[in-house]
Amino acid sequence: MNKIYLSLILLLLTACSYIGEEERLIYVKPEPAERIVLLEDFTGQRCVNCPKGTEVIEQLQETFGDNVIAVGIHGGPLGFAGNARYEGLATDAGNQYYSHWGFDYQPIGLVNRHGAVNYTDWAATVREELSKPAPLSLDVEALLHEGQINITVTANGTDGVVEGKLQVWLLEDAITALQLMPDGTANTSYIHNHVLRAPVNGLWGEDFTVAEGKQKTIQQTFQPDAAWNTQHLSVVAFVYNNNGVQQAAKAKVTEQ
């Protein structure tokens, strides 16, 4: 019996033995997140040079794929609200964004919100932004169910603490609508893509914080306009602060 007790004591002492500092758990920093660049294209259907900006965006997306997210924000003096004959793509949100940034011509763009950039300089600015590290990753899921879009945004902190705003936008592709062209003609069969239809969570988004090594999930719901083609809708989410857009993500709306 004594031998059994002695064996148990030795076993307990062994299990509680001291662990040196070199054998303790070491914090492993998360893998760096791949940088996604947001290009806000302030455009208008009455802007004859805006199709040139669209060509630059198409070239950038052909080169960098999903790492470049473009949003066509219709509004400003060359935006078109529509009439009885032609559909207009300008929105109140687009007009407010245009006025907020104090632009005075179109097309003009924001690349990760680091100041106004002429469309001729978008390519160089996008390349520069893609080379920068991202302090978080973002994933978006958008499911259409019974006419309502259920949106889930998942953020993972990868470097420090990120504080700012989370903005969620609804976009539509493949819209056939009027566009004035560089040669002065009016193209009524022009295809407009990544058109901002509406902000989902307010004009400037909602407060947002995520720390390194932590995960945060945000859910939103949105009722799309009946006139919009749900097969061509997508959701863009991005986190921004006074240092610009920190990360962005995009997902197509799919039926649940």
Sequence and secondary structure as in RCSB ss.txt:
>XXXX:A:sequence
MNKIYLSLILLLLTACSYIGEEERLIYVKPEPAERIVLLEDFTGQRCVNCPKGTEVIEQLQETFGDNVIAVGIHG
GPLGFAGNARYEGLATDAGNQYYSHWGFDYQPIGLVNRHGAVNYTDWAATVREELSKPAPLSLDVEALLHEGQIN
ITVTANGTDGVVEGKLQVWLLEDAITALQLMPDGTANTSYIHNHVLRAPVNGLWGEDFTVAEGKQKTIQQTFQPD
AAWNTQHLSVVAFVYNNNGVQQAAKAKVTEQ
>XXXX:A:secstr
 HHHHHHHHHHHHHHT    GGGS        B   EEEEEEE TT TTHHHHHHHHHHHHHHHGGGEEEEEEE 
STT   B SSSB    HHHHHHHHHHT  SSSEEEETTSSEEEGGGHHHHHHHHHTS BSEEEEEEEEEETTEEE
EEEEEEE SSEEEEEEEEEEEE  EE  EE TTS EETT EE SEEEEESS TT EEEEEEBT EEEEEEEE   
TTS GGGEEEEEEEEETTEEEEEEEEEEEE 
